[in-house]
């Protein structure tokens, strides 16, 4: 008798488990079907804005040559000391002056009679961040007067670039929403939800001036005027909207 009751209970448990499994399967299928049946539009939003460049990064250098490595290095060190003093005197903090490369090398040249002459060259390349654009040209003039003899590049940057990137991103999202709204309304529908959003890019390109011997000569002969101008910040996003 007990065995018969046990078999009945076991059979009942199997039936209940089977029913529950069927219910869960139906729920999953219904949910998946509902999601698959959603109407969506995928759009790319774009935005760009201009920012004023109000800082400058100067990449300069001092190159010295001599008949011995010691003499070339000593001459370079003396000029660099004068150059740094000139920069600090213009109001630039010492921590805004950064050595980027130092190199000491030798080369052999031949005279007309094929006599070899060995010379040594010391090169000190450094970077100066100028937070006051009005002083950038004056600083170039000062370092050239102090003995700097190379201008590699000048980079113009914006202090508030992060805020500009955030604003460009917001505008790109608004642009995507406007596009999606137009598409939905043309189909007689409206936006009801955001399914997904992806940031594709947020780019900022500072302005550069490349190495120029004419710029170096100009700095020796007259005041160097510098204008930071403007740079462009661009943002793109991809958004999937649900419409109904």
C-alpha positions as a printed NumPy array, in Angstrom:
array([[  0.   ,   0.   ,   0.   ],
       [  2.775,   2.414,   0.941],
       [  4.538,   1.588,  -2.304],
       [  1.402,   2.484,  -4.299],
       [  1.098,   5.859,  -2.489],
       [  4.78 ,   6.591,  -3.136],
       [  4.396,   5.848,  -6.842],
       [  1.343,   8.118,  -7.074],
       [  3.185,  10.967,  -5.302],
       [  6.234,  10.525,  -7.518],
       [  4.056,  10.604, -10.635],
       [  2.277,  13.728,  -9.37 ],
       [  5.609,  15.482,  -8.717],
       [  6.73 ,  14.732, -12.26 ],
       [  3.497,  16.147, -13.663],
       [  3.847,  19.344, -11.586],
       [  7.471,  19.757, -12.68 ],
       [  6.475,  19.266, -16.317],
       [  3.688,  21.843, -16.045],
       [  6.035,  24.39 , -14.425],
       [  8.62 ,  23.815, -17.145],
       [  5.996,  24.431, -19.825],
       [  4.86 ,  27.642, -18.121],
       [  8.429,  28.958, -17.866],
       [  9.114,  28.075, -21.5  ],
       [  6.003,  29.936, -22.594],
       [  7.006,  32.968, -20.526],
       [ 10.48 ,  33.051, -22.09 ],
       [  9.048,  32.636, -25.576],
       [  6.501,  35.383, -24.955],
       [  9.136,  37.781, -23.621],
       [ 11.508,  37.051, -26.491],
       [  8.714,  37.455, -28.987],
       [  7.73 ,  40.786, -27.461],
       [ 11.3  ,  42.046, -27.647],
       [ 11.731,  40.838, -31.204],
       [  8.507,  42.533, -32.256],
       [  9.638,  45.973, -31.088],
       [  9.931,  48.586, -33.816],
       [ 13.237,  50.434, -33.632],
       [ 15.229,  53.028, -35.534],
       [ 19.016,  53.324, -35.377],
       [ 20.519,  56.759, -35.905],
       [ 23.936,  58.405, -35.706],
       [ 24.134,  61.796, -34.049],
       [ 26.919,  64.244, -34.852],
       [ 28.034,  67.575, -33.452],
       [ 31.007,  69.901, -33.663],
       [ 31.901,  73.143, -31.956],
       [ 34.767,  75.61 , -31.856],
       [ 36.873,  76.302, -28.776],
       [ 39.325,  79.122, -28.251],
       [ 42.937,  78.044, -27.785],
       [ 44.232,  79.97 , -24.787],
       [ 47.389,  78.008, -23.907],
       [ 50.538,  77.135, -25.831],
       [ 53.061,  74.309, -25.65 ],
       [ 56.464,  75.306, -27.023],
       [ 58.912,  72.601, -28.084],
       [ 62.341,  74.169, -28.312],
       [ 65.958,  73.097, -28.268],
       [ 69.579,  74.027, -27.72 ],
       [ 72.243,  72.483, -29.957],
       [ 75.971,  73.06 , -29.387],
       [ 79.046,  71.747, -31.18 ],
       [ 82.684,  71.506, -30.089],
       [ 85.908,  69.599, -30.679],
       [ 85.325,  67.446, -27.6  ],
       [ 82.292,  65.894, -25.961],
       [ 83.072,  67.67 , -22.695],
       [ 83.178,  71.081, -24.357],
       [ 79.947,  70.476, -26.282],
       [ 78.124,  69.338, -23.127],
       [ 79.481,  72.226, -21.047],
       [ 78.464,  74.821, -23.634],
       [ 75.003,  73.294, -23.866],
       [ 74.557,  73.275, -20.086],
       [ 75.528,  76.952, -19.826],
       [ 73.063,  78.028, -22.503],
       [ 70.276,  75.884, -21.034],
       [ 70.818,  77.513, -17.639],
       [ 70.404,  80.944, -19.232],
       [ 67.357,  79.78 , -21.202],
       [ 65.587,  78.428, -18.108],
       [ 66.302,  81.633, -16.208],
       [ 64.802,  83.638, -19.067],
       [ 61.655,  81.484, -19.102],
       [ 61.151,  81.694, -15.335],
       [ 61.772,  85.445, -15.475],
       [ 58.8  ,  85.662, -17.871],
       [ 56.556,  84.229, -15.154],
       [ 56.495,  80.555, -16.179],
       [ 56.724,  78.168, -13.176],
       [ 59.76 ,  75.875, -13.194],
       [ 57.537,  72.769, -13.218],
       [ 56.163,  73.828, -16.617],
       [ 59.624,  73.345, -18.166],
       [ 60.285,  69.724, -19.091],
       [ 63.323,  68.13 , -20.728],
       [ 62.157,  65.754, -23.443],
       [ 65.435,  64.55 , -24.887],
       [ 69.158,  64.947, -24.307],
       [ 71.674,  63.578, -26.767],
       [ 75.458,  63.709, -27.13 ],
       [ 76.874,  62.428, -30.408],
       [ 79.913,  62.717, -32.634],
       [ 80.424,  63.037, -36.36 ],
       [ 83.383,  62.976, -38.708],
       [ 83.711,  65.489, -41.516],
       [ 86.436,  65.683, -44.127],
       [ 88.257,  68.771, -45.28 ],
       [ 89.118,  69.4  , -48.912],
       [ 92.41 ,  67.562, -48.449],
       [ 90.518,  64.553, -46.995],
       [ 91.742,  65.26 , -43.483],
       [ 89.162,  63.892, -41.018],
       [ 87.772,  66.272, -38.415],
       [ 85.732,  64.868, -35.548],
       [ 83.163,  67.12 , -33.899],
       [ 80.794,  66.531, -31.008],
       [ 77.229,  67.746, -30.725],
       [ 75.087,  68.121, -27.615],
       [ 71.337,  68.473, -28.046],
       [ 68.824,  69.378, -25.341],
       [ 65.179,  69.371, -26.436],
       [ 62.668,  70.763, -23.968],
       [ 58.989,  71.577, -23.629],
       [ 57.435,  74.695, -22.098],
       [ 53.748,  75.003, -21.258],
       [ 52.607,  78.617, -21.415],
       [ 49.274,  79.287, -19.727],
       [ 49.141,  82.933, -20.799],
       [ 48.89 ,  83.145, -24.59 ],
       [ 49.863,  86.817, -24.568],
       [ 53.309,  85.856, -23.268],
       [ 53.983,  82.979, -25.676],
       [ 55.629,  85.114, -28.351],
       [ 57.635,  87.038, -25.763],
       [ 58.911,  83.786, -24.256],
       [ 60.122,  82.581, -27.66 ],
       [ 61.975,  85.866, -28.13 ],
       [ 63.497,  85.567, -24.648],
       [ 64.76 ,  81.985, -25.083],
       [ 66.215,  82.733, -28.518],
       [ 68.025,  85.752, -27.073],
       [ 69.323,  83.487, -24.283],
       [ 70.803,  81.049, -26.815],
       [ 68.09 ,  78.563, -27.843],
       [ 68.613,  77.8  , -31.522],
       [ 65.827,  75.407, -32.44 ],
       [ 62.044,  75.697, -32.597],
       [ 60.522,  72.265, -33.199],
       [ 56.832,  73.099, -32.914],
       [ 54.203,  75.197, -31.194],
       [ 50.95 ,  73.602, -30.071],
       [ 47.902,  75.733, -29.29 ],
       [ 45.454,  74.144, -26.854],
       [ 42.274,  75.033, -24.948],
       [ 42.053,  75.04 , -21.153],
       [ 38.369,  74.08 , -21.135],
       [ 38.636,  71.215, -23.619],
       [ 36.92 ,  68.701, -21.281],
       [ 33.878,  70.937, -20.902],
       [ 33.811,  71.379, -24.682],
       [ 33.9  ,  67.598, -25.198],
       [ 30.949,  67.144, -22.835],
       [ 28.981,  69.833, -24.654],
       [ 29.751,  68.266, -28.048],
       [ 28.554,  64.893, -26.74 ],
       [ 25.276,  66.417, -25.509],
       [ 24.72 ,  68.085, -28.867],
       [ 25.41 ,  64.825, -30.71 ],
       [ 22.77 ,  63.067, -28.594],
       [ 20.258,  65.845, -29.308],
       [ 21.076,  65.553, -33.002],
       [ 20.362,  61.816, -32.884],
       [ 17.056,  62.407, -31.078],
       [ 15.951,  64.938, -33.702],
       [ 16.774,  62.528, -36.518],
       [ 14.905,  59.688, -34.807],
       [ 11.891,  61.933, -34.176],
       [ 11.691,  62.893, -37.852],
       [ 11.949,  59.258, -38.922],
       [  9.32 ,  58.106, -36.406],
       [  6.846,  60.863, -37.288],
       [  7.208,  60.122, -40.989],
       [  5.977,  56.607, -40.148],
       [  3.131,  57.873, -37.983],
       [  4.876,  56.76 , -34.804],
       [  6.67 ,  58.299, -31.848],
       [  9.748,  57.559, -29.739],
       [  8.858,  55.592, -26.607],
       [ 12.212,  54.367, -25.29 ],
       [ 15.973,  54.21 , -25.761],
       [ 17.142,  50.661, -26.442],
       [ 20.884,  51.369, -26.528],
       [ 23.36 ,  54.21 , -26.887],
       [ 27.014,  54.09 , -27.895],
       [ 29.665,  56.79 , -27.931],
       [ 31.558,  56.43 , -31.201],
       [ 34.099,  59.21 , -30.778],
       [ 34.819,  62.539, -29.116],
       [ 37.784,  64.186, -30.802],
       [ 39.746,  67.352, -30.197],
       [ 42.57 ,  68.449, -32.479],
       [ 44.906,  71.184, -31.18 ],
       [ 46.485,  73.563, -33.671],
       [ 50.134,  73.002, -34.54 ],
       [ 52.858,  74.945, -36.24 ],
       [ 55.75 ,  72.787, -37.339],
       [ 59.483,  73.362, -37.173],
       [ 60.494,  76.488, -39.046],
       [ 63.879,  78.131, -39.595],
       [ 62.101,  81.291, -40.705],
       [ 60.341,  81.444, -37.329],
       [ 63.7  ,  81.197, -35.575],
       [ 65.141,  83.996, -37.695],
       [ 62.066,  86.139, -37.075],
       [ 62.418,  85.648, -33.323],
       [ 65.993,  86.918, -33.515],
       [ 65.093,  90.033, -35.475],
       [ 61.726,  91.171, -34.076],
       [ 58.948,  90.427, -31.603],
       [ 57.184,  87.148, -32.361],
       [ 53.382,  87.507, -32.568],
       [ 51.388,  84.353, -31.796],
       [ 47.646,  83.818, -32.128],
       [ 46.146,  80.638, -30.702],
       [ 43.055,  80.746, -32.902],
       [ 40.388,  78.076, -32.521],
       [ 40.214,  74.29 , -32.649],
       [ 37.311,  71.955, -33.38 ],
       [ 35.752,  69.429, -31.014],
       [ 33.697,  66.71 , -32.721],
       [ 31.458,  64.003, -31.246],
       [ 29.442,  61.139, -32.741],
       [ 27.034,  58.707, -31.078],
       [ 24.837,  55.83 , -32.24 ],
       [ 21.445,  55.405, -30.557],
       [ 18.76 ,  52.767, -31.041],
       [ 15.261,  54.119, -30.263],
       [ 12.098,  52.104, -29.788],
       [  9.122,  53.592, -31.614],
       [  5.413,  52.833, -31.379]])
